[in-house]
Amino acid sequence: MDVQTWTYLFVGLTFALYLVIAWMSRVRDTQGFYVAGRGVPAAANGMATASDWMSAASFLSMAGLIATMGYAGGVYLLGWTGGYVLLALLLAPYLRKFGHYTVPDFIGDRYDSQPARLVAVICAVFVSFTYVAGQMRGVGIVFSRFLEVDINVGVFIGMVIVLIYATLSGMKGITWTQVAQYWVLITAFLIPAIAISIKLTGHAVPQIGLGSSLQGESAGGGAVYLLERLNQINTDLGFSDYTTAFVGKWDKVNVFLVALALMLGTAGLPHVIVRFYTVKSVKDARWSACWALFFISLLYLTAPATAAFARYYMLVGLNEKSAAEVPTWFRSWEQTGLVLWLDDGDGRIRYAAGDDNEIFRGGNLPAAELASLRTGHQVWLETAGAKGIDARPELRAKGLSGPDRDIIVLAAPEMAELSAWMIALVAAGGLAAALSTAGGLLLVISSSIAHDLYFRILNPQADEKKRLLVGRGVIGVAVVIAGLFGIYPPGFVSQVVAFAFGLAAASFFPAIVLGIFTKRVGTVPAVCGMICGIGITAYYILAVVYFEMAPWTFGFLERGINPQGFGVLGMLLNTTVTLALTPFFPAPGERVQEMIDAVREPEDAGAAVNIEAAPEH
């Protein structure tokens, strides 16, 4: 069977599995809909958490970032795994003992304020929609390449699947669907990585293959190591060494800030935190975080090897090749517009360091669009020639200095000429990663609006049936908006997701940590801190990325602050404003302080604070 047939088979089987699980897990009460009845075992919750959190950014885009950035791409590995240490130690057990449905629920009750709850709802919805934009883009990429349908059609199909299993069974169905999706995505990631490692280096363990010599290559009678070869090729083409740290905009300050922003963002993401409300006890919450880190590590420790393998194949397989020598995988992906080539006249692909504003294209575009691109390309060639600039690189995606990073993992099996079923398996894994996170995010949006806004603020007398109806209706609306983000994406997957982490770090992290570990911080300081934190972070990201504002250097930074790391400064501003205002406003009431004491007591020392014990819930 060919790749497309295998893809239809794998995608069809996995989608059928998700729908069967959703049907078997359907719920009729809000506790099942929002927190899966609080009966999920720790190991299963760890798998669901890993699947929920390992989104399209982890599966599709992270290896692409490492492939193009080299050593500096490790910042994403550090940030996205380090956050789980903070979760396990600082947040998970306390939030589980608190026992509510959502992060806005915690904020609203801890700070004893409906305005605080409303601000938290706005932050949760803003962060979740930013995050879900990357997932829907990932769905569109997979469908457009492997099922050869328009990206818009692919996004629509993904919307329908998520809508069915999220509205039918809520958190209970999403949890067990995510367990299945974890095994789909991890299998789809590891099998091709192992096969490529064997083919390139002779080692079945990709991590060993990364540091091994290439089969069939030698220099001066000695072995040629993969990373040495990549360093040599990168240098020859004008790029920095693949293994060199702190190059270009990734200086030490920005590496530190981005890693820290991703760590704090992980510990503040609403769709990750809510997973710890689904387990039976505080002990299970801690073990869930440990299990999640283990399951995540299986993919994250393999991603650098996959990135290096793909980078090697791309540079060796494409550079200086004529049109007749271009490999099949390139022609297939060229039709999606995610990797492009417009010849400058010498008949060969030339991929090297160059101007980021060039747009190169070749292949099967509509005549009008291709003519427009060629005209723009000719103007650039003439301008470059007049300035004595080398007209390279030719290989890129629209507006990007190189192929789109989101295709690296999906294209790697094709680059290595693996079996058709392995190529199709990766497509099913990419869809599992994107849809699992999309489902969790949509439930956060639903619970924030239907539970925290509608039930807790607007209509506290609403019965179970009406609350479920509103929750399911909100998911329907949110799916449509998420689909629009997939059709009109604001950036590549990891970039958009990293922004969501920064927003979560700047808004929720200080409010949650201070809410647990201090009894003095009251409503007004916390609300002002959240507004300032998320406000300045959102402004900076939008201004730098989309409105061409120069990054802030603060007078001593050469490169300025990377927008992906600005969440740390937003978090510091949030904390500073909160603590500075605290002496001027009253402390929380006696009821809130008793609740804080109860949450911080060891599990056996006092009764857990839980949602069932609170009449207003």
C-alpha positions in Angstrom: 0.0 0.0 0.0 1.1 3.6 -0.6 1.6 6.3 2.0 -1.9 7.8 1.5 -3.7 4.5 1.9 -1.7 3.7 5.1 -2.5 7.2 6.4 -6.2 6.8 5.8 -6.0 3.4 7.6 -4.1 4.7 10.7 -6.0 7.9 11.0 -9.3 6.1 10.5 -8.5 3.5 13.2 -7.2 6.0 15.7 -10.2 8.4 15.2 -12.6 5.5 15.6 -10.8 4.5 18.8 -11.1 8.1 20.2 -14.8 8.2 19.4 -15.5 4.7 21.0 -13.7 5.8 24.2 -15.7 9.0 24.2 -19.0 7.1 23.8 -18.1 4.7 26.6 -17.1 7.5 28.9 -20.0 9.9 28.3 -21.2 11.7 31.4 -24.3 13.3 32.8 -23.0 15.4 35.7 -20.7 18.4 36.0 -18.1 16.6 38.2 -17.7 13.9 35.5 -17.7 16.6 32.8 -15.1 18.9 34.4 -12.9 16.6 36.6 -13.6 13.1 35.4 -15.3 12.2 38.7 -11.9 12.6 40.5 -11.2 8.8 40.1 -8.4 8.7 37.5 -5.4 6.5 38.7 -2.1 8.3 39.0 -0.3 6.4 36.2 -3.2 6.9 33.8 -3.4 10.6 34.7 0.4 10.8 34.1 -0.2 9.5 30.5 -3.1 11.8 30.0 -1.1 14.8 31.3 1.8 13.9 29.1 -0.5 13.7 26.1 -2.3 16.8 27.0 0.9 18.8 27.4 2.9 17.2 24.6 1.1 19.1 21.9 1.8 19.7 18.2 4.6 21.9 19.4 6.4 18.9 21.1 5.6 16.4 18.4 5.9 18.5 15.3 7.8 21.6 16.0 10.3 21.1 18.7 12.6 18.8 16.7 12.3 21.3 13.9 13.5 24.0 16.1 16.5 21.9 17.3 17.2 21.0 13.7 17.4 24.6 12.6 18.8 26.1 15.8 21.2 23.3 16.8 22.4 23.3 20.4 20.4 26.4 21.2 17.2 24.5 20.6 17.8 22.7 23.8 16.3 25.7 25.6 12.8 24.2 24.8 13.8 20.8 26.3 15.0 22.5 29.5 12.0 24.8 29.9 9.2 22.4 29.0 10.5 19.6 31.3 11.8 21.7 34.1 8.3 23.1 34.7 7.1 19.7 36.0 9.5 19.9 38.9 7.8 23.2 39.9 4.4 21.5 39.4 5.2 18.5 41.5 6.7 20.5 44.4 4.9 23.8 44.4 1.4 23.4 43.0 0.0 20.0 42.3 -0.6 18.6 45.8 -1.9 21.9 47.2 -4.3 22.5 44.3 -5.6 18.9 44.5 -6.3 19.4 48.2 -8.1 22.6 47.5 -10.3 20.4 45.2 -12.1 22.8 42.9 -12.7 22.5 39.1 -10.5 25.1 37.5 -7.7 27.7 38.1 -10.2 30.6 38.1 -12.1 28.7 40.7 -9.0 28.7 42.9 -8.3 32.4 42.2 -11.9 33.4 42.9 -12.2 31.6 46.2 -8.6 32.1 47.5 -8.9 35.9 46.9 -12.6 35.8 47.9 -13.6 38.0 45.0 -15.8 37.7 41.9 -13.7 40.4 40.0 -10.6 38.2 40.7 -12.5 35.2 39.3 -13.4 37.2 36.2 -9.9 38.4 35.6 -8.7 34.8 35.9 -11.4 33.6 33.5 -10.2 36.2 30.9 -6.6 35.1 31.4 -7.4 31.4 31.1 -9.4 32.0 27.9 -6.7 34.2 26.4 -3.9 31.7 27.2 -5.9 28.7 26.0 -6.9 30.3 22.7 -3.3 31.3 22.1 -2.2 27.7 22.8 -5.0 26.1 20.7 -4.0 28.1 17.6 -0.8 26.1 17.4 -2.7 22.8 17.7 -5.1 23.5 14.9 -2.2 24.6 12.6 -0.6 21.2 13.3 -3.8 19.4 12.3 -3.9 21.4 9.1 -0.3 20.6 8.2 -0.8 16.8 8.7 -4.0 16.7 6.7 -2.7 18.9 3.8 0.4 16.7 3.2 -0.6 13.1 4.0 -4.3 13.1 3.1 -3.8 15.5 0.2 -6.7 17.7 1.2 -6.8 21.4 1.6 -5.6 22.7 4.9 -9.0 24.2 5.6 -10.7 20.9 5.1 -8.1 19.2 7.4 -8.8 21.7 10.1 -12.5 21.2 9.8 -12.2 17.4 10.1 -10.1 17.9 13.3 -12.7 20.3 14.7 -15.5 17.8 14.2 -13.6 15.0 16.0 -12.6 17.2 18.9 -16.2 18.6 19.1 -17.7 15.1 19.3 -15.5 13.6 22.1 -15.2 16.8 24.1 -18.9 17.6 24.2 -20.0 14.0 24.7 -17.9 13.0 27.6 -16.1 16.1 28.9 -13.0 15.6 31.1 -13.7 11.9 31.7 -13.7 11.1 27.9 -10.9 13.5 27.2 -8.7 11.8 29.9 -9.1 8.3 28.6 -8.8 9.5 25.0 -5.6 11.2 25.9 -4.2 8.0 27.4 -4.8 6.3 24.0 -3.4 9.3 22.2 -0.3 9.2 24.3 0.5 5.6 23.1 -0.3 6.6 19.5 2.0 9.6 19.5 4.9 8.0 21.4 4.8 4.9 19.2 4.7 7.1 16.1 7.7 9.2 17.3 9.9 6.4 18.5 9.6 3.8 15.8 10.8 6.0 12.9 13.5 7.5 15.1 14.8 4.0 15.9 14.7 3.0 12.2 16.5 6.1 11.0 19.2 5.7 13.7 19.8 2.1 12.6 20.0 3.2 8.9 22.4 6.1 9.6 24.6 4.9 12.4 23.8 1.2 13.0 22.6 1.8 16.5 19.0 1.1 17.5 19.0 3.6 20.4 18.6 7.1 18.8 20.4 8.8 21.7 23.4 6.6 21.1 23.1 7.1 17.3 23.3 10.9 17.8 26.8 10.6 19.2 27.9 7.9 16.8 29.7 7.7 13.4 27.9 7.6 10.1 27.8 4.3 8.3 29.4 4.5 4.8 31.3 7.7 5.5 35.0 8.0 6.3 37.7 10.7 6.3 41.4 9.9 6.2 40.6 6.3 7.0 38.7 7.3 10.2 35.1 7.4 11.2 33.0 10.5 10.5 30.7 11.3 13.5 27.2 12.7 12.8 27.6 15.8 14.8 31.1 16.6 13.3 29.6 16.2 9.9 26.8 18.5 10.7 29.2 21.1 12.0 31.2 20.9 8.8 28.2 21.2 6.5 26.7 24.1 8.5 30.0 25.9 8.4 30.5 25.4 4.7 27.0 26.8 4.1 27.5 29.9 6.2 25.5 28.7 9.3 27.0 28.5 12.8 28.3 25.1 14.1 25.4 22.8 14.9 26.8 22.1 18.4 27.8 25.7 19.3 25.9 27.3 22.1 24.7 30.9 22.4 24.7 32.0 18.7 22.9 34.9 17.1 19.9 36.1 19.0 20.2 33.1 21.4 22.7 34.7 23.8 23.0 33.6 27.4 20.4 36.1 28.7 17.7 35.0 26.2 18.4 31.3 26.7 18.0 31.8 30.4 14.8 33.9 30.0 13.1 31.6 27.5 13.9 28.5 29.5 12.6 30.1 32.7 9.5 31.4 31.0 8.7 27.9 29.7 9.2 26.4 33.1 7.0 29.0 34.9 4.5 28.8 32.1 4.3 25.0 32.4 3.5 25.4 36.1 0.8 28.0 35.3 -1.0 26.5 32.3 -4.7 26.0 33.2 -5.1 22.9 31.0 -2.2 21.2 32.8 -3.1 22.2 36.3 -6.7 21.0 35.9 -5.4 17.5 35.3 -4.4 17.3 39.0 -8.0 17.8 40.0 -9.0 14.5 38.4 -7.1 12.1 40.7 -8.3 10.6 43.9 -5.8 12.1 46.4 -3.0 14.5 47.1 -0.5 11.6 46.9 -1.9 10.7 43.5 -1.4 14.3 42.4 2.3 14.1 43.2 2.7 10.7 41.5 0.8 12.0 38.5 3.5 14.7 38.0 6.3 12.1 38.3 4.6 9.7 35.9 4.0 12.6 33.5 7.7 13.6 33.5 8.7 10.0 32.8 6.3 9.6 29.9 7.3 13.0 28.5 11.0 12.1 28.7 10.5 9.2 26.3 9.8 11.7 23.5 12.0 14.6 24.7 15.1 12.6 25.0 14.6 11.3 21.5 13.8 14.7 19.8 17.5 15.9 19.6 18.4 12.7 17.7 15.4 13.0 15.3 16.4 16.7 14.7 20.0 15.9 13.8 19.0 13.0 11.6 16.6 15.2 9.6 19.1 18.1 9.4 21.7 15.7 7.9 19.3 14.3 5.3 18.0 17.7 4.4 21.4 19.3 3.8 23.0 16.3 2.1 20.0 15.3 0.1 19.1 18.8 -1.2 22.0 21.1 -1.4 23.4 21.7 -4.9 21.0 19.1 -6.4 19.5 19.8 -9.8 15.8 19.6 -10.5 16.2 16.0 -11.8 18.0 15.0 -8.6 15.5 16.5 -6.1 14.2 13.7 -3.9 10.6 12.5 -3.9 9.9 13.8 -0.4 10.8 17.3 -1.4 8.3 17.3 -4.4 5.6 16.0 -2.1 6.1 18.7 0.6 6.6 21.4 -2.0 2.9 21.1 -2.9 2.0 22.3 0.6 4.0 25.5 0.4 6.0 24.6 3.5 9.2 24.1 1.6 9.9 26.2 -1.4 12.5 26.6 -4.2 12.8 29.2 -6.9 15.9 28.7 -9.0 18.2 31.7 -9.5 19.2 30.5 -12.9 21.9 27.9 -12.2 19.5 25.0 -12.1 20.6 23.9 -8.6 19.2 24.2 -5.1 21.4 26.3 -2.9 20.5 26.4 0.8 22.8 28.6 2.8 22.7 31.4 5.3 21.1 34.6 3.8 18.7 37.5 4.1 15.5 36.7 6.1 13.3 38.8 3.8 13.7 36.8 0.7 10.8 34.7 -0.7 11.7 31.8 -2.9 9.4 29.4 -4.6 9.1 26.8 -7.3 6.9 23.9 -8.2 3.2 23.4 -8.6 1.7 26.8 -7.6 -1.2 28.5 -9.5 0.2 30.4 -12.4 -0.8 33.8 -11.0 0.8 33.3 -7.6 3.9 31.8 -9.1 4.3 34.7 -11.5 3.9 37.1 -8.6 6.6 35.4 -6.6 8.9 35.2 -9.5 8.5 38.9 -10.1 9.3 39.7 -6.5 12.2 37.3 -6.7 13.6 39.0 -9.8 13.3 42.4 -8.1 15.2 41.0 -5.1 17.9 39.5 -7.4 18.5 42.8 -9.1 18.6 44.7 -5.8 21.0 42.1 -4.3 23.2 42.1 -7.4 23.5 45.9 -7.3 24.6 45.7 -3.7 27.0 42.8 -4.3 24.9 40.4 -2.2 24.9 36.7 -3.0 21.4 35.6 -4.0 21.1 32.8 -1.5 19.4 30.8 0.1 16.9 29.5 -2.4 15.4 26.8 -0.1 12.8 28.1 2.3 9.1 28.5 3.1 7.2 31.7 2.5 8.8 34.4 4.6 11.2 32.0 6.4 14.9 31.6 6.0 14.6 27.9 5.3 12.0 25.2 5.2 9.1 25.5 7.6 10.2 24.0 10.9 6.9 22.2 11.5 7.6 19.7 8.7 10.9 18.2 10.1 9.4 15.4 12.1 6.8 14.6 9.5 9.2 14.6 6.6 12.1 12.8 8.3 10.8 9.2 7.6 10.4 10.2 3.9 13.9 11.7 3.9 15.3 8.4 5.1 13.1 6.5 2.6 11.5 4.4 5.3 8.5 2.1 4.7 5.2 3.7 3.7 3.5 2.5 6.9 6.1 4.3 9.1 5.6 7.5 7.2 1.8 7.2 7.7 2.2 6.3 11.4 4.0 9.6 12.0 1.0 11.4 10.5 -1.4 9.6 13.0 1.0 10.6 15.8 1.0 14.2 14.8 -2.8 14.3 14.8 -2.9 12.6 18.2 -0.6 15.2 19.7 -2.5 18.1 18.3 -6.0 16.8 19.1 -5.2 15.6 22.6 -4.0 19.1 23.6 -6.8 20.8 21.7 -9.4 18.8 23.6 -7.9 19.8 27.0 -7.7 23.4 26.1 -11.2 23.5 24.8 -12.4 22.0 28.1 -10.5 24.7 30.0 -12.3 27.4 27.9 -15.6 25.7 28.5 -15.2 25.3 32.3 -13.9 28.9 32.6 -16.9 30.4 30.9 -19.6 27.9 31.8 -18.6 27.1 35.4 -16.6 30.2 36.6 -18.4 32.9 34.7 -22.0 31.5 34.1 -22.5 29.4 37.2 -20.3 31.1 39.8 -21.1 34.7 38.8 -24.1 35.1 36.5 -26.5 32.3 37.5 -25.6 30.5 40.8 -29.0 28.8 40.8 -28.5 26.9 37.5 -29.1 23.2 37.8 -26.8 20.4 36.6 -28.7 20.0 33.3 -28.4 23.7 32.4 -24.8 23.9 33.4 -23.9 20.9 31.2 -25.8 22.4 28.3 -23.9 25.7 28.6 -20.6 23.9 29.0 -21.2 21.9 25.8 -22.4 24.9 23.9 -19.3 26.9 24.9 -17.1 24.0 23.5 -19.0 24.3 20.2 -18.3 28.0 19.9 -14.7 27.6 21.0 -14.1 24.8 18.4 -15.2 27.2 15.7 -12.9 30.0 16.9 -10.0 27.5 17.2 -10.7 26.3 13.7 -10.3 29.9 12.5 -6.9 30.1 14.2 -6.0 26.9 12.4 -7.0 28.4 9.0 -5.3 31.8 9.7 -2.4 30.8 12.0 -0.6 33.7 13.8 2.8 31.9 13.5 4.5 28.5 13.4 3.5 26.0 16.1 6.2 26.3 18.7 6.3 30.0 18.4 2.6 30.4 19.2 2.8 27.8 22.0 5.8 29.5 23.6 3.8 32.8 23.7 1.0 30.9 25.6 3.6 29.7 28.1 4.8 33.3 28.6 1.3 34.6 29.1 0.6 31.8 31.7 3.8 32.6 33.6 3.0 36.3 33.7 -0.6 35.9 34.8 -1.3 32.7 36.9 2.0 31.6 38.3 2.5 34.4 40.9 -1.2 34.4 41.9 -1.2 30.7 42.5 2.1 30.5 44.4 1.4 33.6 46.5 -2.1 32.3 47.1 -0.9 29.0 48.5 2.2 30.2 50.5 1.1 33.6 51.9 -2.1 34.4 53.9 -1.5 38.2 53.7 -2.0 38.9 50.0 -5.5 40.1 49.4 -7.8 40.6 46.4 -6.8 44.0 45.0 -3.0 43.4 45.0 -3.5 40.0 43.3 -5.9 41.3 40.6 -3.7 44.3 39.9 -0.6 42.0 39.6 -2.4 39.6 37.2 -3.6 42.5 35.0 -0.2 44.1 34.9 1.7 40.8 34.2 -0.5 39.6 31.4 -1.0 43.1 30.0 2.7 44.0 29.6 3.5 40.5 28.3 0.8 40.5 25.7 1.7 44.0 24.6 5.4 43.1 24.1 4.7 39.9 22.2 2.2 41.5 19.9 4.3 44.7 19.3 7.6 42.9 18.6 6.2 39.9 16.6 3.4 41.5 14.6 4.0 45.2 14.6 7.7 45.3 14.1 8.6 47.1 17.4 12.3 46.8 18.2 13.0 44.4 21.1 13.8 46.1 24.4 17.5 46.1 25.3 17.3 48.0 28.6 20.5 49.7 27.6 22.8 46.7 28.1 21.4 43.8 26.0 22.9 43.5 22.5 20.0 41.5 21.0 17.1 42.6 23.1 14.6 40.4 24.9 13.2 37.5 22.9 9.3 37.7 23.0 9.2 34.0 24.0 11.1 34.9 27.2 9.4 38.1 28.1 6.9 36.2 30.3 9.6 36.1 33.0 9.6 39.9 33.2 5.8 39.9 33.2 5.9 37.4 36.1 8.3 39.6 38.0 6.1 42.7 37.4 3.1 40.7 38.5 4.9 39.6 41.7 6.3 43.1 42.4 3.0 44.9 42.0 1.2 42.3 44.1 3.7 42.5 47.0 4.1 46.3 46.8 0.3 46.8 47.1 -0.3 44.2 49.8 0.5 46.5 52.8 -2.0 49.0 51.6 -5.0 46.7 51.4 -6.7 44.4 54.0 -5.7 40.7 54.4 -8.2 38.0 53.4 -10.9 37.2 55.8 -10.8 34.5 58.5 -12.6 31.9 56.3 -10.0 32.3 53.5 -7.1 32.1 56.0 -8.5 28.9 57.5 -8.8 27.5 54.0 -5.2 28.3 53.2 -4.1 26.6 56.5 -6.1 23.5 55.6 -4.6 23.3 52.1 -1.1 23.5 53.5 -1.5 20.9 56.1 -0.2 17.4 55.4 -2.8 15.2 53.9 -3.4 13.1 57.1 -3.3 16.1 59.4 -6.7 17.5 58.4 -9.6 17.1 56.1 -9.0 18.0 52.5 -10.7 21.1 51.3 -12.9 20.0 48.4 -15.6 21.1 46.1 -18.3 18.9 47.6 -17.8 20.4 51.0 -18.5 23.9 49.7 -22.3 24.6 49.4 -21.8 27.3 46.8 -20.4 24.8 44.4 
